[in-house]
Amino acid sequence: MTQLDGTLSELAKLRSGSEPIVSLYLDTRWSDEHQRERVRLFVQEKIRKTLGHYADGTPGKEGLERTLRKIQDFVSGLTGQVYEKEKSGLALFACESSGLWRTLFFARPFRPELCTDGFPHLTQLARLADDFEPAIVVAPSQAGADIFHVSLGDLALESHLRGFVPRQEEDQFNSGSGRPGQHYYERQSKDERHQEAFVQKNRKAAVQEVQAVFDHNPGCHLVLVGPSETVAAFERELPERLREQVIARIPRPRQWDNGDGVRADGVVAGAAEAVADHEKQKEQQVIDAVVGQSLRGGLAVMGPDDVVEALNQGRVHKLVLEEDFTLTGWRCDNCDAIGANAETQEVCPYCRGDLKVLQHLGEAMVTRALAEGAEVEIVAHANKLHSYRSVGAFLRQTAQTGLRGASQPWPSAPGASQS
Ligand SMILES: [Zn+2]
């Protein structure tokens, strides 16, 4: 769960009229002058090509022209570094006649993309939300903890908790008395107990702080940083529900100790790596689970035909899509159903409405899933999923379990429940 969830489902519900929705993704890391020029030219060229697809007089073309001009002006400001210099990625969605103008900046770059379609293209945004899930990074110490909240590859919060730890005053016991050895030993252990009480108190305060950050950002991963003993002692104090969220325990990276800026970068990088490792393992598990469940006849389906049908019926709980999915399909103008076989289908099988070719069936599936409140898992190329034509889906519990209301059948066509 990330702060993007609301944005994704909101965007996913948008459909255009005659003027298409423009989706633009950019890599805005200005390493040098050439990169700025590349981005400017990319946008200019894509706009030229896009307009070339629409003959003069095509409904919506004038609005689209104005939208694209506005985008070009915006990108000029960006490449001229007028605004958002620090960010690495831009996602922009626009459509004049729908009153849509949404710019989102991130600390992570996107693969450059500009396209027009009947709905926003959200795969890259969904992938960002998925790959850079938020994490709370905690570096506990005797005095408390450094706590960071890293979200979407960016530092969202930083707090440093410092409690009091009495110093062990060893030196004064070395200046010999009657029975130095014994006296020293007793004093030291008393001193240690005294100190441990403070350390314990500080640890509890740090745990409370982490708990507060977690409750504010539910579902966050936890990454613990530091010497294994310190980390283990801290972890033991965590309540069970937080301990379950720990995905990595890593030694303190050296760059943490060099100045504040570098330190924050180090924290972000450390968290990103831990989350990426976790995500990679999770992807494998998700693929195994979706294939396994569908083979056993459980609540999962594989392949574009079955997945698209489940999406049309609003039954998808989680869509699992390979990043290199490239199939085309169709979309019904009338009831908004989507389908996988544009060649064999002449009219909509649900309502006999007119069909439009979908150049990007994958994008349509992602948008549909997000609009229905389903999760979206974009995975790297994996042979196991690839043999099912790169897509699978977990389904929602069916009515028999009572979770979706007693006897209401699935609507025979998408949108049927609204008519
Ligand atoms: Zn239809």
Boltz pocket constraint, residues with backbone or C-beta under 6 A from the ligand:
constraints:
  - pocket:
      binder: B
      contacts: [[A, 332], [A, 333], [A, 334], [A, 335], [A, 336], [A, 337], [A, 348], [A, 349], [A, 350], [A, 351], [A, 352], [A, 353]]
      max_distance: 6.0
